[in-house]
Amino acid sequence: MNYTTCRSTIHTIKQGDKNFLIYDGLTVAPRAGFEIADNCPKDYLCIIQMCYEKGWLKPIANISERELLFAGLANE
């Protein structure tokens, strides 16, 4: 019996990981974040803020293995 397995080429990077920030020589920016609409009700905004502050809501980014490889080469 033969089994064929595939390995995903998508990696999840989290805030604090080496490749979470993008550098262009002038600006440093996170790969992922949150955007909350201006018309978000204040009660919900307070809940989102509390969740973020307590660490229950965290930004993550998905990056392909190819992008991860090139990001690593560029940072060396």
Sequence and secondary structure as in RCSB ss.txt:
>XXXX:A:sequence
MNYTTCRSTIHTIKQGDKNFLIYDGLTVAPRAGFEIADNCPKDYLCIIQMCYEKGWLKPIANISERELLFAGLAN
E
>XXXX:A:secstr
         EEEEETTSTTSEEE SS EEES      TTS HHHHHHHHHHHHTTSS  EEEEEHHHHHHHHHHH
 
